[in-house]
Amino acid sequence: MNPLALTGGIACGKTTAGRFLLEAGFSHLYDTDAICHDLYEHPTPDLLAGIRKNWGGDVVSPDSRIDRAALSKRLFSASDRTEAFATLNALVHPAVERRLQEVMAHDGVGENELVLVEVPLLFEIGWESKYSHTIAVWMPREKQIERLMARNGLTREDAESRLDVQMSADAKLARADFGLINNGGLEHLRKQCFELVAKLKSNLP
């Protein structure tokens, strides 16, 4: 079975769900956000060259790290933000995918293992077709707002603004093959994770 993708809205509980899915029987969990962060710290030659070509050397530190703050300023000040972000994604996303494949090969991931890849923007970047199945963690919007306010120290207005610019948890749940409903306690979520893994294992060769 190909890897499965785990996604969900901000503050929906993806990290907790991932931990429970590992506990339930997934052999590996990979985080594309962590891979992306590592690529900014240790960019490949191709990625570094692409960044320099499009935004200049001043968004690259003397030790060849990509300065995320400087790059962000360039992106948001661009005359066409959509085009600027599309250009960046065309550089970063293939690099993330290649690094993911390298790490999985290094780990010796087997064909019949249950492997999970956390991709927060799975549907937004059109990566769902790369995975055998997709799993979305869902949480009621009001609870998302409360968690964002508590976790990030945001006002209610700021928390709502963050949610408004992203694909909703409802939309992600509707598009996913499987849903984990995070509207109760931790044990409620954990039970669903174990039930899902049992269902997936029953379909393994």
N, C-alpha and C positions, 0 to 999 in steps of 0.2 A: 504494500500500500504506500502511495506517495505521502509525503508529509501533509498534515492538516494545518489549517491556519486558524489562529485565535484572534478575534478582534472585538471591538466594542467601543462605546463612546468614552470620553474622558471621565475619569473618576467612577467608572462602572464596576470596577473590581477585577480587571483583567489579570493583574499580577497575582491576586489571591486565587482566582480560578486556575491560573496556570500552575500554581503550587499544588493545588488539590488534584489537578489532572496528572501531574507527575506522581503524586502519592498514589493515585488510583491505578497507574500502570503505564503511562507514557514513559518511554525510555530516555528521551531527550527533549529539551525545551530551548529554543533559540529566540532571541529578542532582536528584531530588526532595528529597533531604535538604538539599542546598545551597539550593534554593528555599525550603524550610521555614525554614532558619536565617535567610535573608535577610528572610523575612516577620516573624520575631520582632524583627529589627533595624529593619525598616521596614514595620510592619504597615499593612494597608489600613484605612480608616475603619471598615468593617463588622467586620473582625476585632478591631480595638481596642475597639469598642463591645461586642462579644460577650464579650471577655475581662473588661472592666470590669464588665459586668452580672453575670457569673457568679462572679467572684473578687475584685472590688473594685479600687479604684485603686492599692492598695499593691503590686500585681504589675506595675504599669506605671511606668517610670522618668519623671523630669521631662521628658526629651526624647522621650517617647512610644514608647520601646522596651519590649517585653515582657520582664520580668525572669524568665528561665527558671528560675533557682534558686528565687525566691520562689513562682513558679507551681507548680513541682515539689513544694515543701513543702505547698502547699495540696492538691494532688492526692493525695499519699500520706497526708495526715492526714484526708482526707474519710471520712465514715462509710460511704460506698459508693464505693469506688475505681473499680469497673467503670463505674458511672454517670458519675463525674467524668471519666474518660478518654473515655468515649463522647461526653460533652458537648463536650470539647475537640476531639476528632477531627471532630465535626460542624461545628465552626467552621474548623478548620485545613485539613482535606482539600479542601473546595471552594475555599478560597483558593489552595492549592497548585496545584490543577488549572487555575484561572483564570489564575494567573501563568504556568504552563507554556504555556498556549495563547497568551498575550500574547507571550511570548518567542519561541515558534515562528513566530508571525505576523510579528514584527519581523525575524526572521532570513530570512523569505521561503522557508520550507521548502516544497518542491514535492511534488506527489502521488506522483511516481515515485522519490523519494529514499528511501534506507534511513535511517530515523531511529530512534535508540535512546534509551529513557528508563530510567534506573536507579531502580528502586522496591524498596528493601530489604524492605519489608513488603507486597509486592504481593498475596500470597494472603491474608494476615491481614486486610487491609482490603477485600478483595473487588474489587480493581481490574483483575483479569486480563481481564475482558470489555471493557475500554476499549482493548485493544491487539490488533493482528492476530495476533501470536504472542508467546509468552513463552519466555524463555531463563533457565535456572537454572545457576549455577556451583556445582558440588558438590566437596566435599573430605571425606576421611575424618574422622570425629569426632576421632580421636586427634591428627591433624595440626592440626585447628582449635584444639584445646586448647593444643598447643605454640605455635602462632602467637599466640594470645591472651596466653599467659604472657609470650612474648618481646616482643610489640608493646606491650602495656599494663602490663607489670610486675605481672601478677596471680599469685597463688598458684594451684596446680592446683585447689583447692577453689573459688576465686572464678571461675576460668575455666569450670569445669563448671557452676557455678550460673548463669552467664550463658547458657550453651547450653541448660540445662534449662528456662528460662522462654520459650524461643523455639521457633518451628516448626523442626523438624530439617531439615538439609540433604537427608536422604533423602526427607522428605515434599515438600519444594519440588521436588526433581528429578522425583518421581513425577507431580506436577501440571503440570509445564512441558511445552511443546511440543518444546523442544530442550534438551539438556543439554551442558554443558562440564565435562569431568571433570578436575579440577585435582589429580591425584595423582602428577604427575611434575614435571619441570622446566618452566621458562618456555617453552621451545621446544615442548614437548608441548602446552601450552595454546594457544600462538600458532597452531600447525598446525590445531587444531580450529576456532579462530576464523576462519581463512582458508577452511577447508572449508565452514563454515556460511555465510559470506557468499557464496561461490560458489554454493551451493545456493539461497540466497534470491534472488540476482540472476538465476538461471536462470528464476525464476518471475515476474519483473517483466515488465510489458507491453512 
